[in-house]
Amino acid sequence: LTTFIMTFFLNQAYSMWRQVYNLSRSVQGRTNDFGFLAATSAVRDAEGRYTPEARKILDDISMAVRIIHIFCYATRTRRYRILHTTRALKRMVERRVLSQEMFDAIMKLEISPANRIYAIIE
């Protein structure tokens, strides 16, 4: 009986881990695709370098993708929920993970931490 119970719970834990792993890889793949599209479509000068405007847009996109990942994991796991606190968001601004403009916009919104992902996407 003990062997059956242990096998059952181990199988359930593995199934859950596999679902999370597959979802994480799927999200990573789609954001990677989006990054490639943005990089290949960005305007370049005669020497093949990004224009300052294109560089700014690409930097904003990369920052938004990082924040989306942070909020996704912070929403789904108890361990990282602390990343939704004002103190953590301010620290992200200090470390340049989050821009001051994004921080101000997030703080003005009266939405739950779980919905902050959608605010960044919009």
C-alpha positions in Angstrom: 0.0 0.0 0.0 2.8 2.4 0.9 4.5 1.7 -2.4 1.3 2.5 -4.3 0.8 5.8 -2.5 4.4 6.9 -3.0 4.3 5.9 -6.7 1.0 7.8 -7.2 2.2 11.0 -5.6 5.5 10.9 -7.4 3.7 10.4 -10.7 1.5 13.4 -9.9 4.4 15.6 -8.9 6.3 14.7 -12.1 3.2 15.4 -14.2 2.9 18.8 -12.6 6.6 19.6 -13.1 6.3 18.5 -16.8 3.4 20.8 -17.4 5.2 23.8 -15.8 8.3 23.0 -17.8 6.4 22.7 -21.1 4.6 26.0 -20.4 7.8 27.8 -19.6 9.5 26.6 -22.7 6.5 27.5 -24.8 6.5 31.1 -23.4 10.2 31.3 -23.9 9.9 30.2 -27.5 7.2 32.7 -28.4 9.0 35.6 -26.8 12.2 34.5 -28.6 10.2 34.5 -31.9 8.9 38.0 -31.1 12.4 39.2 -30.3 13.7 37.9 -33.6 10.9 39.5 -35.5 11.5 42.9 -33.8 15.3 42.7 -34.4 15.0 41.8 -38.1 12.3 44.5 -38.7 14.1 47.3 -36.9 15.4 50.2 -39.0 19.1 50.3 -39.7 21.4 52.9 -41.1 23.6 52.7 -44.1 26.3 50.8 -42.1 23.8 48.2 -40.9 23.6 49.5 -37.4 20.3 50.1 -35.6 19.1 53.8 -35.7 18.8 55.4 -32.2 15.0 55.2 -32.5 15.1 51.5 -33.4 17.6 50.8 -30.5 15.2 52.5 -28.1 12.3 50.4 -29.2 14.3 47.2 -29.0 15.5 48.1 -25.5 11.9 48.8 -24.4 10.7 45.5 -25.9 13.5 43.6 -24.1 12.7 45.3 -20.8 9.0 44.5 -21.2 9.7 40.8 -22.0 11.9 40.5 -18.9 9.2 42.1 -16.7 6.5 39.9 -18.2 8.6 36.8 -17.2 9.2 38.2 -13.7 5.5 38.9 -13.2 4.5 35.6 -14.6 6.6 33.6 -12.2 5.8 36.0 -9.3 2.1 35.4 -9.9 2.4 31.6 -10.2 4.7 30.8 -7.2 4.6 31.8 -3.6 8.4 32.0 -3.4 8.5 34.9 -5.9 5.3 36.8 -4.9 7.5 39.3 -3.0 8.5 40.7 -6.4 5.0 42.3 -6.6 5.7 44.5 -3.6 6.4 48.2 -4.0 9.8 47.8 -2.4 10.7 45.1 -5.0 9.5 47.2 -7.9 11.5 50.2 -6.7 14.6 48.0 -6.5 13.9 46.8 -10.1 13.9 50.5 -11.1 17.2 51.0 -9.3 18.7 48.0 -11.1 17.3 49.1 -14.4 15.2 46.0 -14.8 12.1 48.2 -14.8 11.9 51.7 -16.2 10.6 54.6 -14.1 7.8 55.1 -16.6 6.7 51.5 -16.3 6.9 51.7 -12.5 4.8 54.9 -12.4 2.2 53.4 -14.8 2.0 50.2 -12.7 1.6 52.1 -9.5 -1.2 54.3 -10.9 -3.3 51.3 -12.0 -5.6 49.8 -9.4 -5.3 46.2 -10.4 -4.3 43.1 -8.6 -0.6 41.9 -8.9 -1.8 39.0 -11.0 -3.1 41.3 -13.7 0.1 43.4 -14.0 1.3 41.2 -16.8 -1.6 42.4 -19.0 -0.8 46.1 -18.2 2.8 45.6 -19.5 1.5 43.8 -22.6 -0.9 46.7 -23.4 
